[in-house]
Amino acid sequence: MTSRLVTLLLLLPFFYACKDPLRAKDGTIFKNPADYNEYIISRQTKVIRNIIELGNRIKISPDTAYSLLDKYAAQTDSVIEEIKGMPPFRSDSAFRDAAIHSFTFYKTLFNDHYRTILQLRIRGGDATEEGINQWMGVMDKIKREEEQLDKQLHNAQRDFAKKYDMKMRPSDIQKELKQKK
């Protein structure tokens, strides 16, 4: 009788720990798969809004746009750290890991690719054949990488939704981008 009671008392914290909610390093609690999904997608929306804002600034004032690169790279780095701070959802980390890869690419855009494009524009290099070729090369590279990573993230999100019986619907930012096309 005593050994059963001791065993039960030893297992009680384990059972209690299993009931603990899933929690990110920043304290966000994921009560269900939809919370987990929303955490990732809300951060993606934040980064995409920065990209859109940068694109708008490039058209108006390349110098002003250039000054935003460090700010947006730092914000993207924070997003990456937040996503890395997410535990796997029921031992499944594929969606989270795809988001990390995607956001790391966005950070590269701010740190490298957009800097190159803006430097060309500020120096007037986008008016020369060599500059246009360089600009086109960077844009082609961005497009290829973005399509691949976007597809991987979408597939991981779709698989996550399917696995946890969630309905997928376009986010607000996806709707906005679709309307602009």
N, C-alpha and C positions, 0 to 999 in steps of 0.2 A: 504494500500500500504506500509506504513511504517513498519507494523508488519511483512509483508512478507519479506521485505528487511532485517529486523533484524533477522528473522528466518533463512534466507538464509546465512547471515553473520555468524551466530552462527554454522550452519551446515558445512560451508566451511572448517574449520580446520578438522572436522571429515572426510569429503570426502578426503581431502588431506592426512590425516594420513592413510587412507585405501590404498592409492597409495604408501606409503612408502615401500621400499623393506624390506624383511625379513632379519634381521641382528643378527648375533651371538654376544655375549659379546666381543669377540676379534675383532669385526669390519667386519668379513667376511659377505659378502652379498650373499644371496641365491635368485637368480633371477628365479629359476625354481626347480622342484623336482630333476633334475639331479645334480644340484649344491649341494643340501642338501645331497643326496646320496653320492656324491663324497667326501664331507667333512668327513662323517663317515667312509667310506671305506679307505680313505687315512690314517686316523689315525689307523685303524685296521691294515693296511699294515705295518705301522711303528712299532707297538707293535709286530706283528708276526715276522718281520725281527729281532727284538731284541731277541725273543725266539730262532730263528734259529741260530743267532750268539752265544747265550749262549750255545746252544747244541753243536755247533762246538768247542767252548772253553772248554767245559767239557771234550771232548775227548782228547784234547791236554794238557790242564793244569787246573785241578780243582781249584787250588789256584787262578789263574787269573780269572776263571769263577766266583768264589765266590766274587771277588772284584767288579764285574759288577752288582751284584744283587741290591745294593742300587741305583745305577745309573738308571737301567732299571725300578725299582719300582717307582722312582721319575718321570721318563719320562711318565710312564703309568698313574701316578696320574695326571700329567699335561693334558694328553689326556682325562682323565675322566672329569676334570674340563672344558676343552674345549667343550666336548659333553654336559655337564650339562648346559653350557652357550648358547646352541642352543635353540631358541624358538620352540614350536611345529610348524609343517608345516601345515598350514590351520587347526588348532585345533587338529592335529593328532600328538601325541607324542609316539606312539607305537614303531616305528623304533628307535627313539632316546633312549627311555627307555631300549629297548632290548640291544642296544649298551652299555649303561652304565652298565648294569648287566654283560655283556660279558667282558668288560674291567676291571671291578672290580674283576672278577675272575682272569684275567691275573695278576693283581696287587698281588692277593693272591698267585699266583704261585711264583712270585719273592720274596715276603716277607716270605712265609712259605714253600710251597712244594719243591721248588728248593733248598732252604737252607737245608732242611732235607736230600734231596738226595745228595747234595754236601758234607755235613758233614759226611754222611755215607762213601762216596767215599774217602774223605780226610783221615778219620780215618782208612780206610781199612775195614770198616764194610760191604762193599759190597762183601767181600770174605768169609763171614761167613754165615751159614744157617739163623741165626736170622737176620742178616743184609739184606740178600737177601729177606727174607720174609717181612721185614719192607719196603724195597725198592719197592717190588712188590705191597704191600698194598697202598703206596703213588701213584704209577703209575696207579693202578686201579682206585683210587679215582679221580685222575686228568682226566683220560680218561672218566669216567662216567659223571663228572661235565661238562667237555669240550664238549662232544657230546650233552648234553642237552642244554647248553647255545648256542652252535653253531647252533643247530637246531632252537632255538627260534629266534636268530638273523637272520638267513636265512629266516625263515618264515615271520618275520616282514618286512624284506627287500623285499621279494617277494610280500607281500600284499601291501606295499608302492608302488612298481613299478606297480602293477596291478591297484591300485586305481588312479594313475596319468598317466596311459598309457605309461609306460616306458618299454623299452626292457632291460632285464637283460642279462648281459654277464659276464663271469668269469673275475675277476680282475687279474692283472699281478701276484700277489702273489699266487692266487688260481691256476693259470696255472703252476707256478713254483713248488708248492707243489704236484700237480697232477703228474708232470713229475718225481719227486723224488720217488714216490710210486712204 
